[in-house]
Structures are given as structure tokens and as C-alpha cells.
């Protein structure tokens, strides 16, 4: 059947199927990240961004394709996470703008909208890099425009878009040397291909592969469980299991030999600790959500199979009581509107210790996020608004969050200045450079200058074998990363940490701050402190429990 026009209903189905196909393959996209660190999250970011767009489309059905496009753009804008998610949102923002007045479009208009999306996305990126999702989108749109001149069937045009997107994706290693060195194609480009494949499947009346989407649907399941719990508990004292407990277990071979893992048996065993139980597992991890009265026992049980990650325990009785109290308060006269402060600072971090450290040196709001969990544009917008200040400085502390922060800045009424901090140490240096007596422009200059006055070191583990920057890396090796460059990779954590310290400290170094994470032992911390003090006696050492996951040590050298 020839499809000569595209209306809102059919385009909505294309969006939903594109989102579904991307969700099914999010892990495959994650695996393409160049750095072998455990925070490769391009697929997750694109999936969460596209899911937000699809949800908005689903909630705003219309025959008018312009209205559906606007809904998609709105959902993507507020849900965008990471650089890849922001670029995806910009692609469809330009697409939506091109069709906003049209009830339906033909093949030429469809191709023109794809090209408009590319123009918008390129403008959104400060320094566009070829060999990325931008190139894939550009090549595909160019092909669409060429085909649409002679072909009225939108399904055939979309088929050519997918073919060219795939071909362009295979060319990305030739345009971006780091991709060629590691032997992968661009992860963002691959994510876009999955979206376009979903579009085509809808136009051809085909189903996308029904693969597991457990890793990306966990939060929806948790929300559903919380909703059911809220309906069943009318009084705080009725809550039988008072602690909402979430955590992940990364499997360890030695422990698995002693306790072989069975998802079914694991779920059955955990069920005796509480209710609202959700268990999702793959070959490397198991993620758990449970309402329990004894969360410590749950965590102890989980440790039989490996190491604990991303632990979150919330007292639901206290939450419920606060909600009830807020309900009573809402019946009281509204309090006077609080006057806005002149300045506010929003920063992003993972780990209770780092969050508390940021607050102690001047942050007004700290968003939970960073490696593995990039906050959305909407998360950042809410934090900016919560600060209640005339001018808000935002510190992303991660290169993959900077674009989302800039996008958030563009949709709020406040004056927002994004300081492009790429690491936690840079964020701390920037806050310490802030002076409330200076103008916003003077503070922006001082805080930005502070970024280059601190060196960042990170220790983490490799998630796959690879060679990068001339360093051969094996899966499960520990890696020392100096300002984004991998400088050492070995099996021994302490050896790697010491070599990283040697790479960071020079004759001008005066202070080394050590932020140790969840996976650093007391003995390891003491050994590192002793090493620095004995090897570099003129350097002052500060130690803080950062509590960050995945990175046993983060170093700041000034």
C-alpha cells in the first residue's frame, strides 16, 4: 500500500514504535561507548529521552501531525538526558517546527522536516563533531530529500532513510579516529538508527523485535508498586513494611561458586523479607526493589552473590507522615511568598558524602546524578526553580550533562549561567571561587577560570577488553584516569591508584583531596593516604567519604 500522506495518528504510531525499538536495544547502544568505564549510558539516556517524548505523544492524541510533532518535541525537551538525549531532542524539535502548522504531510515535506531537524541539532552543539549522531542524521536527511523529489511513497522514503543511516553509521569510525581505535561505531548514531527502524516498521506494518526491556522498565514497575501501596495504606501506622529498599548486586564469580544464582530462587528467598518485591537480573547484575522492615537483612542476603551498588533506603512511615502533615498544612492560609535571593547554586553529584560536601561549601541544591544516571532537563529545571534566586549557577560536573543543563537554562525564567564543569573536583573548585559580592558576569569568569586550576583523577574498573590511548585494557582491570585520559590499567587496585597519583602530582601541587567511594575499604584508604604523605611530604592531604558508586577513588589535585 502506497503511503502518500502522513497524519498525526500514523506519525504517533511511528514514534511509539521507534521508542519501543530503541528501548529493546538500549543495552546494545550502551555497550558501544568508547570508554570501557561502567558508566556507558548513551543507550539509557536516549531511551529515557525518547520514552519521555513518546509518553507526551500518547497523552495528546490528534489527527493533526503538527500537534503530534509539538507533543513529541515537548516530551523530548523535558526528558532529555545526556548529550545524546539532548541532540535527539533537538533533531525532533526542528522536525516539529517544520510541520507545526500542517495537518498532514507528503514525502517532500517529511524529508524537509528531517533536514530542518538536522539544522536545529547542529546549531545546538557548540562544536559539532562529525562521525557522531549528527552525521548519521545529516546523511539520512540528505538522502530523504533526494529520494522524495521523485518518490511520493513515504514508506519508500523512510526505507532509504534507514539504509543511509546504517551506511553512515558504518562510516563513523573513518570520521572519528577514537571509534576506529576501539573498533566500534558511534553509539548515538546507532541509537538513532533504532528509532528510524521503528518508524519504518510502523509504515510497513511490521512488528519490532520483542526483546527484554527489563533494565529500562524497572522504574515504571517501582512507581506502579508504590501507587498500589499508597492505595492500600490509609494510615501511617498501617504500613507493615516501613523501608523502601532499592539496590543492585554486581555478581562475583567467587561468591557465585558458593551460592549459584537463580533469579526465581533469589526472588522467592527475598519474598520472606517484605512485599512490593521486584527483581530484574541479567548476566552481570541483579536489581532489587522491596518494602521491608529489616533492610539490613535484605542487603546481607544480596551480598551472598556479589558486591552491593546504588543502595537507597527510604523510611516510608516518615514520608507518609510528612505527606499527611502537608495535607493539613494545605488547609492553612498560604504563607507569604519568600523573596528571591540574588544568587543560587545548583550542582550534580552521586554519593551522600559528596552531596553533603557540596552543600557545606555553598551549593543550594544538589541533584542526585552523574555517572550511570544523568539527570533530565526537567530534573535540572525543577532544581533551578527550587533555589528561588534571581541568578542561578549550574555545575553539571559531568561532560555528558552539560548540554542538558544548557537546555534547562533555555526554558526557565531565571537568569541561569551554566559553568561547564566536567568533574566533581572541578565543580568544587568553581563553588569555592564564587563570591556573592561580585556581579554575575564576574562570578561566571572566576568560576570558569577555576576549572582549569584543578586536576581530576578517577579510579574505576573496565567493563570490556579494549585498547585506547595506547593503553591495553582487560575486562575487570582497574583503570586510572587523569583528566579524562586513561593512563594506567592493571588488576591491582592499589597499584593503579598509586600510579595515577604519580601522574597527577607535580612540583606545583599543593593539596590532594581524596574522595573515597562505596567500594574502597578502610585499609585501602589508609594505604593511599600513607603513600601520598610519604612520597610527597610537601603536599597537604584531605580525605572525605564521598560514598560514590563505581569509582573507589576520586582525586582532586591543586
C-alpha positions in Angstrom: 0.0 0.0 0.0 1.4 3.4 -1.0 1.5 6.0 1.8 1.4 9.4 0.1 0.5 11.4 3.2 1.3 11.2 6.9 -1.2 12.4 9.5 -1.0 12.7 13.3 -2.3 9.2 14.1 0.1 7.4 12.0 3.1 9.5 13.0 2.2 8.9 16.6 2.4 5.2 16.0 5.7 5.6 14.3 7.0 7.5 17.4 5.7 4.8 19.8 7.3 2.0 17.7 10.6 3.9 17.4 10.7 4.4 21.1 9.9 0.7 21.7 12.6 -0.5 19.3 15.2 1.8 21.0 14.1 0.6 24.4 14.6 -3.0 23.3 18.1 -2.3 22.2 19.3 0.3 24.8 21.8 -2.1 26.3 23.3 -2.7 22.9 23.8 1.0 22.4 25.3 1.4 26.0 27.9 -1.3 25.0 29.2 0.9 22.2 30.5 3.6 24.4 34.2 4.2 23.6 35.5 4.3 27.2 35.2 0.9 28.9 34.1 2.5 32.2 31.0 1.3 33.9 29.0 4.4 33.1 28.5 3.9 29.3 24.9 5.1 29.2 24.2 6.6 25.7 21.5 4.0 25.1 19.9 4.5 28.5 19.9 8.3 28.1 18.5 8.1 24.5 15.9 5.6 25.6 14.7 7.7 28.6 14.6 10.8 26.5 12.6 9.1 23.7 10.3 7.4 26.2 9.5 10.8 27.6 8.7 12.1 24.1 6.6 9.0 23.3 4.6 9.4 26.6 3.7 13.0 25.7 2.6 11.9 22.2 0.5 9.1 23.8 -1.1 11.6 26.2 -2.0 14.0 23.4 -3.6 12.1 20.5 -4.5 14.0 17.4 -5.1 13.6 13.7 -3.0 16.8 13.2 0.6 15.9 12.6 1.8 19.3 13.6 0.2 18.9 17.1 1.7 15.4 17.5 5.1 16.8 16.5 4.8 19.5 19.1 3.9 17.0 21.8 6.9 14.9 20.8 9.3 17.9 20.9 7.9 19.0 24.3 8.3 15.5 25.8 11.8 15.1 24.4 12.9 18.6 25.6 11.9 18.0 29.2 13.0 14.4 29.3 16.4 14.8 27.5 19.3 13.2 29.4 23.0 13.3 28.4 24.4 14.8 25.2 22.8 12.1 23.1 19.4 12.7 24.5 19.7 16.5 24.1 20.8 16.1 20.4 17.9 13.7 19.8 15.5 16.2 21.3 16.9 18.9 19.1 16.6 16.8 15.9 12.8 16.4 16.6 12.5 20.0 17.8 13.5 21.2 14.4 11.4 18.5 12.7 8.3 19.6 14.8 8.8 23.2 14.0 8.8 22.5 10.2 5.4 20.7 10.4 3.7 22.6 13.2 1.0 24.2 11.0 0.3 21.1 8.9 -2.5 18.6 9.5 -0.7 16.1 7.3 2.5 16.0 5.2 3.7 14.4 2.0 7.1 12.8 1.3 8.8 16.1 0.3 7.5 17.8 3.5 8.6 14.8 5.5 12.1 14.9 4.1 12.3 18.7 4.6 11.3 18.2 8.3 14.2 15.8 8.7 16.5 18.3 7.2 15.1 21.1 9.5 15.8 18.8 12.5 19.5 18.4 11.4 19.9 22.2 11.1 18.5 22.7 14.6 20.6 20.0 16.2 23.9 21.3 14.6 23.1 24.8 16.0 22.5 23.4 19.5 26.1 21.9 19.6 28.9 24.4 20.4 31.5 22.4 18.4 29.8 19.8 16.2 31.8 16.7 15.7 31.5 14.6 12.6 31.3 10.8 13.0 28.5 11.1 15.6 24.7 11.0 15.7 24.8 14.4 13.9 26.5 12.9 10.9 24.1 10.0 10.8 21.1 12.3 11.0 22.5 14.6 8.3 23.3 11.9 5.8 19.9 10.2 6.3 18.1 13.5 5.8 20.0 14.4 2.7 19.1 11.0 1.2 15.5 11.5 2.2 15.4 14.9 0.3 16.9 13.3 -2.8 14.5 10.4 -2.9 11.4 12.4 -2.1 11.8 14.5 -5.2 10.8 11.5 -7.3 9.1 9.2 -4.8 5.7 10.1 -3.3 5.6 7.0 -1.1 6.7 7.9 2.4 7.4 4.3 3.3 9.9 4.1 0.5 11.5 7.4 1.5 11.8 6.1 5.1 13.3 2.8 3.8 16.0 4.8 2.1 16.5 6.9 5.3 17.2 3.7 7.2 19.6 2.4 4.6 21.5 5.6 4.5 21.5 5.9 8.3 23.0 2.4 8.6 25.6 3.2 5.9 26.5 6.4 7.6 26.8 4.7 10.9 29.3 2.2 9.4 31.4 5.2 8.2 31.6 6.9 11.6 34.9 5.1 12.5 36.5 6.7 9.5 35.5 10.2 10.6 36.2 9.8 14.3 39.6 8.2 15.0 38.8 7.1 18.5 36.0 4.9 17.2 38.3 3.2 14.8 40.9 2.7 17.5 38.4 1.0 19.8 36.6 -0.8 16.9 33.1 0.4 17.4 30.6 2.6 15.6 29.1 5.7 17.2 26.7 4.9 20.0 24.4 7.9 19.5 24.2 7.2 15.7 23.3 3.6 16.5 20.5 4.8 18.8 19.1 7.0 16.0 19.2 4.0 13.6 17.0 2.0 16.1 14.5 4.9 16.2 14.3 5.1 12.4 14.0 1.3 12.1 11.0 1.6 14.4 9.5 4.3 12.2 9.9 2.1 9.1 8.4 -0.9 10.8 5.2 1.0 11.5 5.0 2.3 8.0 5.4 -1.3 6.6 3.0 -2.8 9.2 5.8 -4.9 10.8 6.5 -5.6 14.5 9.8 -4.7 16.1 11.6 -7.5 17.9 10.1 -8.1 21.3 13.3 -8.2 23.3 13.7 -7.8 27.1 13.3 -4.2 28.3 13.7 -5.0 32.0 16.6 -2.7 32.6 14.7 0.3 31.5 11.3 -0.5 32.8 12.3 -1.0 36.4 11.4 2.5 37.5 7.9 2.2 35.9 7.4 -1.0 37.9 8.6 0.6 41.1 6.2 3.5 40.5 3.4 1.1 40.0 4.2 -0.8 43.2 4.3 2.5 45.1 1.0 3.5 43.7 -0.6 0.2 44.8 1.0 0.6 48.2 -0.4 4.1 48.6 -3.9 2.9 47.8 -3.7 0.2 50.4 -2.4 2.2 53.3 -4.8 4.8 54.8 -2.8 5.4 58.0 0.9 5.7 58.8 0.6 3.0 61.5 -0.9 0.6 58.9 2.3 0.4 57.0 3.6 -3.1 57.7 7.0 -2.9 56.0 8.4 0.6 56.6 11.5 0.8 54.4 11.5 1.2 50.7 14.8 -0.6 49.8 16.5 -0.5 46.4 19.9 -1.8 45.5 21.9 -3.7 42.8 24.2 -6.6 43.2 27.1 -7.0 40.8 27.9 -10.7 40.6 31.2 -12.0 41.7 32.5 -15.4 40.4 33.9 -16.5 43.8 30.6 -15.9 45.6 28.6 -17.5 42.8 30.6 -20.7 43.1 29.5 -20.9 46.7 25.9 -19.6 46.0 24.8 -20.3 42.4 22.4 -17.6 41.3 18.8 -18.5 40.3 16.6 -15.5 39.6 13.5 -17.5 40.6 15.1 -18.8 43.9 16.5 -15.3 44.6 13.1 -13.8 44.3 11.5 -16.5 46.4 14.0 -16.1 49.2 13.7 -12.3 49.2 9.9 -12.5 49.4 10.1 -13.5 53.1 11.6 -10.1 53.9 8.7 -8.0 52.8 6.3 -7.0 49.9 6.3 -5.0 46.7 9.2 -7.1 45.5 10.7 -6.5 42.1 13.7 -8.5 40.9 15.4 -7.9 37.5 18.6 -9.7 36.5 21.0 -10.1 33.6 24.4 -11.9 33.3 26.2 -9.3 35.4 23.7 -7.6 37.7 20.5 -8.1 39.7 18.4 -5.1 40.6 16.1 -5.3 43.6 13.2 -3.2 44.9 11.4 -4.3 48.1 9.4 -2.8 51.0 11.0 -4.4 54.1 11.0 -4.0 57.9 14.7 -5.1 58.1 16.6 -3.7 55.1 19.9 -4.7 56.6 18.9 -8.3 56.4 17.9 -7.9 52.7 21.3 -6.3 51.9 23.2 -9.0 53.7 21.3 -11.6 51.7 22.2 -9.8 48.5 25.9 -9.8 49.4 25.9 -13.6 49.1 26.1 -13.2 45.3 28.4 -10.2 44.9 29.0 -6.5 45.8 26.3 -4.0 46.5 25.7 -0.9 44.3 23.3 2.1 44.3 21.8 1.4 47.7 18.8 3.6 48.5 16.7 3.1 51.7 13.7 5.4 52.5 11.6 5.5 55.6 8.0 5.3 54.2 6.4 5.9 57.5 8.2 9.2 57.8 7.3 10.1 54.2 3.7 9.2 54.7 3.5 11.3 57.9 5.1 14.2 56.1 2.5 13.9 53.3 -0.3 13.8 55.8 1.1 16.9 57.6 1.5 18.7 54.3 -2.2 17.9 53.6 -3.2 19.5 56.9 -0.9 22.5 56.1 -2.5 23.0 52.7 -5.8 23.9 54.5 -4.0 26.7 56.4 -3.6 30.3 54.9 -0.9 30.4 52.3 2.4 31.6 53.7 3.9 34.8 52.4 5.9 34.4 49.2 9.5 34.1 50.0 11.7 36.9 48.5 14.1 35.7 45.9 17.8 35.6 46.8 20.3 37.3 44.4 22.3 34.1 43.7 21.8 30.4 43.9 24.0 27.4 43.0 22.7 24.0 41.6 25.2 21.2 41.3 25.0 17.5 40.4 26.7 14.6 42.2 26.4 11.0 43.3 27.1 9.8 46.8 25.8 11.1 50.1 29.3 12.3 51.2 29.9 14.3 48.0 26.4 15.8 48.2 27.0 16.9 51.8 30.4 18.3 50.9 28.8 20.4 48.1 26.2 21.7 50.5 28.8 22.6 53.1 30.7 24.8 50.6 27.7 26.7 49.3 25.5 24.6 47.0 21.8 25.4 47.5 20.5 22.4 45.6 22.3 19.1 44.8 20.7 16.8 42.1 21.4 13.1 42.5 23.1 12.1 39.3 26.3 11.7 37.4 27.9 8.5 36.1 25.3 6.0 35.0 22.4 8.3 36.0 22.3 11.6 34.0 19.5 13.9 35.2 16.9 15.0 32.7 16.4 18.6 31.5 13.2 18.6 33.7 15.2 17.4 36.8 17.5 20.4 36.3 14.7 22.8 35.7 13.0 21.8 38.9 16.2 22.2 40.9 16.7 25.7 39.4 13.2 26.7 40.3 13.5 25.3 43.8 16.5 27.6 44.5 14.3 30.7 44.2 17.1 33.1 43.1 17.5 35.8 40.5 20.6 34.3 39.0 21.3 30.6 39.3 24.7 29.0 38.6 24.5 25.3 37.4 27.5 23.0 37.8 27.0 19.7 35.8 30.2 18.1 36.9 30.0 15.7 34.0 30.6 16.3 30.3 27.5 14.3 29.4 25.2 16.6 31.5 26.4 20.0 30.2 24.0 20.1 27.2 21.0 19.1 29.3 21.9 21.9 31.8 22.2 24.4 28.9 18.8 23.2 27.6 17.3 23.6 31.1 18.7 27.2 31.2 16.8 28.0 28.0 13.4 27.1 29.3 13.2 28.8 32.7 12.5 32.5 33.5 15.6 32.9 35.8 18.9 34.0 34.6 20.9 30.8 34.5 24.6 30.5 34.0 26.0 27.0 33.2 29.6 26.6 34.4 30.9 23.7 32.2 32.4 21.6 35.0 33.2 18.1 33.8 34.2 16.5 37.1 33.3 16.8 40.8 36.6 18.4 41.7 36.1 21.0 39.0 32.6 21.7 40.5 34.0 22.1 44.0 36.7 24.5 42.7 34.1 26.5 40.9 31.9 26.9 44.0 34.9 27.9 46.1 35.7 30.6 43.5 32.1 32.1 43.9 31.9 35.4 45.6 28.4 36.8 46.5 29.7 40.4 46.4 30.7 40.2 42.7 28.4 40.6 39.7 27.1 37.6 37.9 29.5 38.2 35.0 32.5 38.5 37.3 31.5 35.2 39.1 31.0 33.4 35.8 34.5 34.4 34.8 36.1 33.4 38.1 34.2 30.1 38.4 35.0 29.1 34.8 38.7 30.0 35.3 38.8 27.8 38.4 38.0 24.7 36.3 41.5 24.7 34.8 43.2 25.2 38.2 42.4 21.7 39.4 43.4 18.2 38.1 41.0 15.3 38.4 41.9 11.6 38.9 39.5 8.7 39.0 39.9 5.0 39.6 37.3 2.6 38.3 37.0 -0.8 36.6 36.9 -1.8 32.9 33.7 -3.4 31.6 35.3 -4.9 28.5 38.6 -5.6 26.7 39.9 -2.8 24.6 42.9 -0.6 23.6 42.6 3.2 23.9 45.2 6.0 24.1 47.8 3.3 23.7 46.8 1.5 26.9 45.8 -2.2 26.6 42.8 -2.8 28.9 41.3 -6.1 30.0 37.8 -6.6 31.4 37.7 -6.1 35.2 41.0 -4.3 35.2 41.2 -1.2 37.4 41.9 1.9 35.4 43.5 5.2 36.5 42.0 8.2 34.6 43.7 11.6 34.6 41.5 14.4 33.4 39.6 12.1 31.1 42.6 10.2 29.8 43.3 6.6 30.8 46.9 6.5 32.0 47.2 3.0 33.6 45.2 -0.3 33.7 46.1 -3.3 35.9 44.4 -5.9 38.0 45.7 -4.5 41.3 43.6 -1.5 42.6 46.2 -0.1 44.9 49.0 -0.3 42.2 46.7 1.6 39.7 45.8 4.2 42.3 49.4 4.9 43.2 50.5 5.2 39.6 47.6 7.6 39.0 48.7 9.7 41.9 52.2 9.9 40.4 50.7 11.1 37.1 48.6 13.8 38.9 51.1 15.3 41.3 53.9 17.5 40.1 56.2 20.1 41.7 53.5 22.7 41.7 50.9 20.6 43.5 50.0 21.8 47.0 46.8 19.9 48.0 45.4 16.5 47.3 41.8 15.8 48.2 40.8 12.1 48.3 37.1 11.2 47.9 36.7 7.5 48.6 33.6 5.6 47.4 31.5 2.7 48.3 34.0 0.1 47.1 37.0 1.5 48.9 38.0 -0.3 52.1 39.3 1.4 55.2 42.6 -0.3 54.7 42.9 0.9 51.1 42.2 4.5 52.1 44.8 4.3 54.9 47.3 2.8 52.4 46.7 5.6 49.9 47.0 8.4 52.5 50.2 6.9 53.8 51.6 6.6 50.2 50.9 10.3 49.4 52.3 11.5 52.7 55.5 9.5 52.4 56.1 10.1 48.7 55.1 13.7 48.6 55.8 15.2 52.1 55.2 18.8 50.9 51.7 18.1 49.7 48.7 18.5 52.1 46.2 15.6 52.1 42.5 15.9 52.8 40.2 12.8 53.0 36.4 12.7 52.6 34.0 9.8 52.4 32.3 10.6 49.1 30.1 7.5 49.1 30.1 7.5 45.3 29.4 4.2 43.4 31.6 2.7 40.7 34.6 4.9 41.4 36.5 3.7 44.5 38.7 6.9 44.4 38.3 10.4 43.0 41.3 12.7 43.4 41.4 16.5 43.3 44.9 18.0 42.9 45.5 21.7 43.2 
